[in-house]
């Protein structure tokens, strides 16, 4: 085996090892989104219309004839529900980005490993560009698969 081929093989082994290391941290990548999703669910349960503890408690504190106070509470609750909806949407987008990143890493690892079997492997393969290209394809697939 030539020195050139040896260097190529080392480069490929390092790239595959980096992919494996990043893939082993998948649960770490998902931790923040999972925690946000859990907290969002807990808070949204408290904001549920008519049965959520926050709405029930606030309405009980108001006098029966305090229509202005009830309107203010309803407006506040509506604004907060909208914020929670936005947060849930952001969490879902973050989860999709993580999925796309993990899928791209797996694809890159496969591309690199399969390139090791080819005779025409270049010593200057741009793994970062390969990952970006694969990630862009994944994100494009996500956008095109969204329901209209």
C-alpha positions as CSV (number, residue, x, y, z in Angstrom):
1,X,0.0,0.0,0.0
2,X,1.4,3.3,-1.0
3,X,2.0,6.2,1.4
4,X,-0.7,8.2,-0.4
5,X,-3.2,5.4,0.0
6,X,-2.2,5.0,3.7
7,X,-2.9,8.8,4.3
8,X,-6.2,8.5,2.5
9,X,-7.3,5.6,4.6
10,X,-6.3,7.4,7.8
11,X,-8.3,10.5,6.7
12,X,-11.3,8.3,6.0
13,X,-10.9,6.5,9.3
14,X,-10.8,9.8,11.2
15,X,-13.8,11.2,9.3
16,X,-15.8,8.0,10.1
17,X,-14.7,8.2,13.7
18,X,-15.9,11.9,14.0
19,X,-19.3,10.9,12.5
20,X,-19.5,8.0,15.0
21,X,-18.7,10.4,17.9
22,X,-21.3,12.9,16.9
23,X,-23.9,10.2,16.3
24,X,-23.2,8.8,19.8
25,X,-24.3,12.3,21.1
26,X,-27.7,12.1,19.5
27,X,-29.5,12.1,22.9
28,X,-27.5,15.1,23.9
29,X,-28.6,17.0,20.8
30,X,-32.2,16.2,21.6
31,X,-32.2,17.0,25.4
32,X,-33.0,20.7,25.1
33,X,-35.8,20.3,22.7
34,X,-37.3,17.4,24.8
35,X,-37.1,19.5,27.9
36,X,-38.7,22.5,26.2
37,X,-41.5,20.3,24.8
38,X,-42.2,18.8,28.3
39,X,-42.3,22.3,29.9
40,X,-44.5,23.6,27.1
41,X,-46.9,20.8,27.6
42,X,-47.1,21.4,31.4
43,X,-47.7,25.1,31.0
44,X,-50.2,24.6,28.2
45,X,-52.2,22.3,30.5
46,X,-52.5,25.1,33.0
47,X,-53.7,27.4,30.2
48,X,-56.4,25.1,28.8
49,X,-59.7,27.0,28.1
50,X,-62.3,26.7,30.9
51,X,-60.6,23.8,32.7
52,X,-57.0,24.9,33.0
53,X,-56.0,25.7,36.6
54,X,-54.9,29.2,35.7
55,X,-58.1,30.3,34.0
56,X,-60.3,28.7,36.7
57,X,-58.3,30.3,39.5
58,X,-58.3,33.8,37.9
59,X,-62.0,33.7,37.1
60,X,-62.8,32.6,40.7
61,X,-60.9,35.6,42.0
62,X,-63.0,38.1,40.0
63,X,-66.4,39.3,41.1
64,X,-69.4,37.9,39.1
65,X,-70.2,41.3,37.7
66,X,-66.6,42.3,36.8
67,X,-67.0,41.9,33.0
68,X,-64.0,44.2,32.3
69,X,-61.7,42.0,34.5
70,X,-63.0,38.8,32.9
71,X,-62.3,40.4,29.4
72,X,-58.7,41.3,30.5
73,X,-58.1,37.7,31.8
74,X,-59.4,36.2,28.6
75,X,-57.2,38.5,26.5
76,X,-54.2,37.6,28.7
77,X,-54.9,33.9,28.4
78,X,-55.4,34.2,24.6
79,X,-52.0,36.0,24.2
80,X,-50.3,33.4,26.4
81,X,-51.9,30.5,24.5
82,X,-50.6,32.0,21.2
83,X,-47.1,32.3,22.7
84,X,-47.3,28.6,23.8
85,X,-48.4,27.7,20.3
86,X,-45.4,29.6,18.8
87,X,-43.1,27.8,21.2
88,X,-44.5,24.4,20.3
89,X,-44.0,25.2,16.6
90,X,-40.4,26.3,17.3
91,X,-39.8,23.1,19.3
92,X,-41.2,20.9,16.4
93,X,-38.9,22.8,14.0
94,X,-35.9,22.2,16.2
95,X,-36.7,18.5,16.5
96,X,-37.0,18.3,12.7
97,X,-33.6,20.1,12.3
98,X,-32.1,17.6,14.8
99,X,-33.6,14.7,12.8
100,X,-32.2,16.2,9.5
101,X,-28.7,16.6,11.1
102,X,-28.6,13.0,12.4
103,X,-29.8,11.6,9.1
104,X,-27.2,13.7,7.3
105,X,-24.4,12.5,9.6
106,X,-25.5,8.9,9.0
107,X,-25.5,9.5,5.2
108,X,-22.1,11.2,5.3
109,X,-20.7,8.3,7.3
110,X,-22.0,5.9,4.7
111,X,-20.6,8.0,1.8
112,X,-17.2,8.2,3.5
113,X,-17.1,4.5,4.3
114,X,-18.1,3.5,0.8
115,X,-15.5,5.9,-0.7
116,X,-12.9,3.9,1.1
117,X,-13.7,1.0,-1.2
118,X,-13.2,3.1,-4.3
119,X,-9.8,3.4,-6.1
120,X,-10.2,7.1,-7.0
121,X,-10.5,8.5,-3.5
122,X,-9.1,12.0,-3.3
123,X,-6.9,13.1,-0.4
124,X,-8.6,16.4,-0.2
125,X,-12.3,15.3,0.3
126,X,-14.2,18.2,1.8
127,X,-16.3,16.4,4.5
128,X,-17.7,19.7,5.8
129,X,-19.1,20.5,2.3
130,X,-20.4,17.0,2.0
131,X,-22.3,17.3,5.3
132,X,-23.7,20.7,4.4
133,X,-24.9,19.4,1.0
134,X,-26.5,16.4,2.6
135,X,-28.1,18.5,5.3
136,X,-29.5,21.0,2.7
137,X,-31.0,18.0,0.9
138,X,-32.6,16.7,4.1
139,X,-34.0,20.1,4.9
140,X,-35.3,20.5,1.4
141,X,-37.0,17.1,1.7
142,X,-38.6,18.3,5.0
143,X,-40.0,21.4,3.5
144,X,-41.4,19.6,0.5
145,X,-43.0,16.9,2.7
146,X,-44.8,19.4,4.9
147,X,-48.6,19.1,4.6
148,X,-50.2,22.1,2.8
